[in-house]
Amino acid sequence: MSNATTSDATTIDRYGVMGYPVSHSRSPLIHKLFALQTEQKLQYELLQVTPENLETAIRQFQRTGGKGLNITVPHKGAVTRLVDQVSERATTAGAVNTLAFQGGRIIGDNTDGIGLLRDLVVNLGLALEGANILILGAGGATRGIIGPLLEMQPSSLCIANRTVDKAEALVEKFSESGPVSASQFSVVPTTEAYDLIINATSAGLKGEAPPYPAAAISATTFCYDLSYGLKPTPFSVWARDNGAARSVMGWGMLVEQAAESFNIWRGVRPDTAPVLRQMSIAA
Ligand code: ATR
């Protein structure tokens, strides 16, 4: 009996999240709650790794028996060149947020897009088919969600960005997948009301409040911030102040993308609702 316990303790499967900075990450808590709920034995570490040390840190984690990693800001793009096999959705997103170490190989996937969809459609009950969608921002976060959103067959998907060239480049990349268009904040088309506005800029993280297009909000518009915090984000305050029907932060996406990663690693998908509640987050 005592031998079994010792062996369990030394062979416990290791996972973790690599980012820079990463100390604020809620992923260890979320995965701990998932492990408790599904009765899986694992440990999940917080790994602060600079961009220069990313490859070394990943290889070392793999060499020392690590089973999987979440990859977060700013490494999601850079890590794509370190994987042996990459999923189609990660290729489309140009970013990897989940690594699985299998038989000496590194498998890369991206669960952000599906995490967002699950939160919007399953948790929040939004109908995206036929919807008019506006995304603010044209960086990595936007690139990761356009493909999954277009699969839901919206009527329109407009990408508005401070630097319009970046929005136009994304439109060019995704134009064959659906009705995408590019715009600047100041001139977003408003002939039809937006059903959903998603903030995918990093402005709030930097404490900046850009001139988001208030004219895009109507009384039926649902606003969703990919960012989240214990206090309302600047975007969610802006959305409320400008009369949005509802304004929600990205806690649900965070928990849902984590559940998809957990499923990739452990072959079991946790129930996300109690975890969202246990984190004391109003979804
Ligand atoms: P991420 O990978 O998180 O998307 P990113 O690739 O650096 O990060 O992109 C950040 C996005 O936030 C960009 O769309 C950026 O706009 P620009 O392309 O014009 O730089 C947007 N962003 C960041 N700070 C902003 C601000 N103060 N006002 C408007 N947009 C901002």
Residues whose N, C-alpha, C, O or C-beta is under 5 A from the ligand:
A	BS01	ATR	G137 A138 G139 G140 A141 T142 N161 R162 T163 K166 A200 T201 S202 A203 E208 P210
